Each structure stands twice: as structure tokens, then as C-alpha cells.
Amino acid sequence: MNLLQEYLHELHEIRSSGSAVKETSYYPAISNLLNGVGKALKPRVRCIINIKNRGAGIPDGGLFTPDQFQSRSEEELAEGTIPARGVIEIKPTSEDAWVVADGLQVTRYWGKYRQVLVTNYRDFVTRRPGHRRKTHEARNLPACDRLGLLGRENRTESNGASAGESGTVEI
């Protein structure tokens, strides 16, 4: 299986257990996906879920590069390290990632970290610096619908793209 198939399978198994809560039960699946993608990047990027408050609240995760880890252990970060590739805000599938990306919580994170990945496990929206405006980029995983992970609503994304399409929008 490829990374996306593994991610979708893991989400499905967690949901099928009947014991999952809407947001946090799925953290391992998103961490595995992001770490898998991060291994292919140069420099590599590592996802750490539940990072410390660095003055803007507690994001659900952070994206770190190898140079941020102390040489004595790949598991330890230098004290006070801010994620080099930004932070992650994760919401349940019932929430709109575009709305969350424009909210106060993500605005605080963006002010501190300058890049935020917002996801509801299906939509992935990045909020990153633009010239005078916020720039959002989104990816949508319509396969989640086929696996029964999401509600039955038929939605169109805020950028006008149909489910399964992606795009960059300046607002």
C-alpha cells in the first residue's frame, strides 16, 4: 500500500472500532502520513503531535527538521525549539478546515509560527505568509467518502473546487 492508502485504511480501522473520539483518536494516522511524506523531503520533516505552548497556545502538532534535534538523541528537541516547518491544527471531519484556517486560534499560531497546516483528516489547508494577504492552499481526499469516513453531505470547497480537486486561493 502507498502512504495515502495506508492513511485511509488506518482511519477506517480506527472508526470501525466504535471506540474512537472525533478528533484525537486519529492523531496516530495523521502523524504516520505526515512522517511518511516528510521522509521524502529534503531536508526531512518530522511530525510531533502535542507540542509545548510557545506563546500562541498549544497546536496539535509541529513539523520539525533534523537540525532541530539534539545530537545526543534523535528523540529530543533543544529546549525552546519552534517547529521549522510550522504547526498543525487538527479538527474532526465535521468541521470545515477553511473556516478553521481563518479563525482566531489559527491566526494566533500563524503569528508565531508563520505556517499552519489545518486538517479535518480529509481537507488539508495551509496558511502561510503572502504578500499583503493570507494565502491558503488546499488538498481534498475524496476517497474518505468512499470508505464511509465522512458524513454524506455533498460539499463544494470554499475555493470553488469540487471535492477531489485542489487549488491555491488568495483572500
C-alpha positions in Angstrom: 0.0 0.0 0.0 1.1 3.6 -0.6 1.0 6.3 2.1 -2.4 7.5 1.2 -3.9 4.0 1.1 -2.3 3.3 4.5 -3.7 6.5 5.9 -7.2 5.9 4.7 -7.0 2.3 5.9 -5.9 3.4 9.4 -8.7 6.0 9.6 -11.2 3.3 8.6 -10.0 0.8 11.2 -10.0 3.4 14.0 -13.5 4.4 13.1 -14.7 0.8 12.7 -13.6 0.1 16.2 -16.6 2.0 17.5 -14.3 3.4 20.3 -12.9 6.5 18.6 -13.5 10.1 19.6 -13.9 12.6 16.8 -10.5 14.2 16.8 -7.7 12.7 18.9 -8.2 9.0 18.2 -7.0 9.7 14.7 -3.8 11.5 15.6 -1.6 8.4 15.0 -2.9 8.1 11.5 -2.2 11.7 10.6 1.3 11.5 12.3 2.2 8.4 10.2 1.0 10.1 7.0 3.0 13.3 7.6 6.1 11.4 8.7 5.9 9.3 5.6 5.7 12.3 3.4 8.4 14.1 5.5 10.9 11.3 4.8 10.9 12.1 1.1 11.5 15.8 1.7 14.9 17.5 1.7 15.5 18.3 4.5 13.4 15.6 6.1 10.5 16.7 8.1 9.2 15.0 11.2 5.8 15.4 12.8 5.5 15.6 16.6 2.0 15.5 18.0 1.1 17.6 21.1 3.9 20.1 21.3 4.6 22.6 24.0 3.0 26.1 24.2 5.5 28.6 22.8 3.3 31.6 23.4 0.4 31.2 21.0 -1.4 28.3 22.5 -0.9 24.6 22.1 -1.1 23.4 18.5 -2.0 19.8 17.8 1.4 19.1 16.3 4.6 20.6 14.9 6.8 19.9 11.8 10.5 19.8 12.6 13.7 19.3 10.6 16.6 17.1 11.6 18.9 20.0 12.6 16.4 20.8 15.4 17.1 17.6 17.3 19.9 17.5 19.8 22.8 15.4 18.7 22.7 13.1 21.8 19.3 11.8 20.8 17.1 11.9 17.7 14.1 11.9 20.1 14.9 15.1 21.9 14.5 18.7 20.8 16.6 21.5 22.0 14.7 23.5 24.7 12.5 26.2 23.2 12.7 24.9 19.7 10.0 26.3 17.4 8.9 23.9 14.5 10.9 24.9 11.4 8.1 23.9 9.1 5.2 25.2 11.1 2.4 23.7 13.2 -0.6 21.5 12.7 -4.2 22.2 13.8 -6.4 19.1 13.6 -10.2 19.2 13.8 -12.9 16.5 13.4 -14.3 15.7 10.0 -17.4 17.6 10.9 -15.6 20.9 10.9 -14.7 23.0 7.8 -10.9 23.3 7.5 -11.2 26.5 5.5 -13.3 28.2 8.3 -10.8 26.9 10.9 -7.9 28.3 8.9 -9.4 31.7 9.1 -10.2 31.5 12.8 -8.7 33.2 15.8 -6.8 30.1 17.0 -5.0 29.6 13.7 -4.4 33.3 13.4 -2.5 33.2 16.7 -0.5 30.2 15.5 0.2 31.8 12.2 1.5 34.9 14.0 4.0 32.9 16.0 5.0 30.1 13.5 4.3 31.7 10.1 2.9 28.5 8.7 0.0 26.4 9.8 -1.4 23.1 8.3 -5.1 22.8 9.1 -6.8 19.5 8.6 -10.1 17.8 9.3 -8.5 14.5 8.1 -9.9 14.9 4.7 -9.1 18.5 3.7 -5.6 19.9 4.2 -5.3 23.7 4.1 -2.1 25.6 4.7 -2.0 29.1 5.9 1.3 30.7 5.1 2.7 34.2 4.6 1.5 36.0 1.5 2.4 39.5 0.3 -0.4 41.5 1.9 -2.9 38.7 2.1 -3.2 35.3 3.6 -2.6 32.5 1.1 -4.3 29.2 1.5 -3.6 26.1 -0.4 -5.8 23.0 0.0 -5.9 19.3 -0.8 -9.0 17.2 -0.5 -9.3 13.4 0.0 -12.5 12.3 -1.7 -11.6 8.7 -1.1 -12.5 9.2 2.5 -16.1 9.5 1.4 -15.9 6.1 -0.4 -14.6 4.5 2.8 -17.5 5.9 4.8 -15.3 8.0 7.0 -17.2 11.2 6.4 -20.8 12.4 6.5 -23.0 12.1 3.5 -23.1 15.8 2.7 -22.1 16.7 -0.8 -20.0 19.9 -0.4 -18.1 22.3 -2.6 -14.9 23.7 -1.3 -14.6 27.4 -0.3 -12.3 28.0 -3.3 -14.9 26.7 -5.7 -13.1 23.4 -6.4 -15.3 20.3 -6.3 -14.4 17.5 -3.9 -11.2 15.9 -5.0 -9.8 19.0 -6.7 -7.3 21.3 -5.1 -6.1 24.8 -5.5 -4.5 27.9 -4.1 -6.6 30.9 -3.2 -5.8 34.3 -2.0 -8.3 36.0 0.2 
